[in-house]
């Protein structure tokens, strides 16, 4: 009777977050079956995500729009969206810094997907973590507000590389701040030449047309 | 604080591969983590210490291979590492490039021991 033990290396090479990605693939298939376009909105806290969504819902009355709101805590954003009459589900992540695909799957049952054309997912305010978690969305949109500064792509390249469109919000503040829109566009396109960069103010309505036109193109 | 769910994923993958390999103990786990992937070594280690007891991976050492972000210039194809505000291709001075490294996030390998003893049956 002998006891032997050997140490050996076992190659694995298995991507982490594959469990999330599997659920994201299920979500994506579900959205396709329901013929609904899903847009994941990522931005810093206070960039104007909810304000833009409210203005978008008002500007696209002929489209049936639903919203999934992600926040660490509270119902505040869902309550604001609800004033527009659009169906909305609030997800509270309880501390987590991003939404993930299982959270979206859980929220879907509360939305009348078969009666919607477009669903916005407002991710938790954060420029880093949401990028790593596929939700099953059709498009990623990154928002950056003028007060945040035009050098954000240097600091958070991941999000600018991951998005299909960049929207600069609060453009009405440009006369008062040093945001260089051309320099910002050059940086974004250095990383992601395919992502258009739009600039708008949900407050004044300037630039909303191009945003709505982009959305309509994705819905067509 | 998403490292908790990520660490659960690490443990799941490690246990599956350890079982398939007939291992009795996992001694080392090597993770490849790109600079852009937003995961913090210390935090993964913290949750690993919390989650791994009473599993085949209890006491295993985590090794992190950090991968720097690399661009491939779209003008001339030169590969380079951007640093801070320096995104300029060293060859042709074009700005930016396609990200060809830095997004990795996977379990590369594990080291395991197998007790082959009590073979007298």
Interface residues (C-beta under 8 A of the other chain):
Chain A: X1 X2 X3 X4 X5 X6 X7 X8 X9 X10 X11 X12 X13 X14 X15 X16 X17 X18 X19 X20 X95 X96 X97 X98 X100 X128 X129 X131 X132 X133 X151 X154 X157 X158 X161 X186 X187 X189 X190 X191 X193
Chain B: X1 X2 X5 X6 X9 X10 X12 X13 X14 X17 X18 X21 X23 X24 X27 X31 X36 X37 X38 X39 X69 X74 X82 X84 X85 X87 X94 X95 X96 X97 X99 X103 X105 X106 X107 X108 X109 X110 X111 X112 X113 X114 X115 X116 X117 X118 X119 X120
